[in-house]
Amino acid sequence: MKVLVATGHLAEQTVRDAVGVSADVLVVDTKIAAFITPRKLLAAIKRDFPDFDESENKNFEYDLIFIPGLVSGDFSRLSTELGCSIRLGPKHAYDLSFVLPFADDIEFSTEIPACELLADVRREMALEKITELEDLSSPSTVVGGLKLGGNSRMKVMAEVVDATGLDPDLLSERIESFVRKGADIIDLGASLHAEPDDVERAIRVARSVTSFPVSTDTLDPELLTRALEVGVDIILSLDSSNMDTIAPKIAGSDVAAVVIPDSGEGLDSLVRNIDTARRLGVKNIIADPVLDPIGHDITSSIIRYSSFHDMFPDLPVFFGVGNVTELIDVDSTGVNATLCGIAADVGASILFTPEYSNKTQGSIDELKKASQMMLLAKERKSSPKDLGIDLIQIKEKRRRTDSDLPENFVRAKKSKMWKLDPRGSIRISIIPDRYGKGGCILAEHETASIAGRTAGEIMDTILEMDLVSRMEHAAYLGQELKKAEIALKFGRSYSQDDEF
């Protein structure tokens, strides 16, 4: 396919550098590429291609013309006259090197910039590949219809902390939100004062809202016994303190048991407990070598995981990511992704997170995406990059072109004048995304309350309702609404006039 890239004078060199030999470049008579119109594009074609016969649609040898992704206008008539497709390229010239290799394979759009279209296409391709790999995978075991171990994707187990003490409606909401976020297994944490009836109630609530495997998290033999009677899929955990009581009750069933070393002991204790569980008839064993927090010899625990996997390569392994993320004051995204990569290297099958503290909100989704990335990277035999899905949220993979400071500019300064808007004040707040149900920005005027997801739509509504009369008030609202939008997007709190 022969491709022509149209641009303006200012972006010409950037476009030529990005295109290289992959396409030809047409410089249209406009400084700003986004201002290209059908008339200007045709004039540039007539100028640079004098053999083009407009009346008979001859001698134009290109199959596709990319116009800048920010161009607006209807180029359909010109496309017909030229006998070639005119499609939106990327928004930014430097992305042409990323877009052009797909020219033969993708039908680009007249409405969606190529960079956005390709991001969606690559993501869909990645997700389809993940589904294919999971369908073809051979697990070590299957629990509640869910593949665990082998070459299947690592699964995310999300713990509902103190599930036995929650009101049934609140527990239902919490479980449903975990499922929406991407959890594969729902773990019901038992409080220190939980009774067997509390465990039974929590399991029945979980069964009523999800078909996903359910686990119970306690060492108490009474609570584990009731969980088995009600019909739990996985129990956490077995060690020498409860083995003789619980293991015979699991024997011969499909219930899986997470086996741990005795308190304060290491690999030898774990191996002994696994041998005992097997001797007592437990078929589905998941081993937990125990991941220690940073500051508590995490390196030795990772080595313990690696050693265990070398000894028992076919046994599913439990990896307690939450042991680290909850005990470090660092954004969870990068920590979760890194731990997920380590987990893949040491043969982990289950990634465990309570997503309990404010700083770890989003961990379920982060671990789900990270597990998908590791599956694709393993298939490609590569590092987990350029996969079509990623966990880059704050920093950038490709930096946009920066501006140069002109010689003559006005130094900005804050105005000391402030007058109240005669139309009244507007209070801005956010309604957080509670339990995955979606949040919104709230703008409250004495005459109306406006709710929406973006700063733009709320500001448009404020202007349409004629709720502001002063330019500085509108500018102030714009900056505050954008802060609220960013806070909502990243799960942060927001308070009007505070620093973000």
Summary of the structure (lengths in Angstrom):
residues: 500
radius of gyration: 29.2
end to end distance: 48.2
largest distance: 90.9
contacts: 1564
relative contact order: 0.07
helix: 42%
strand: 15%
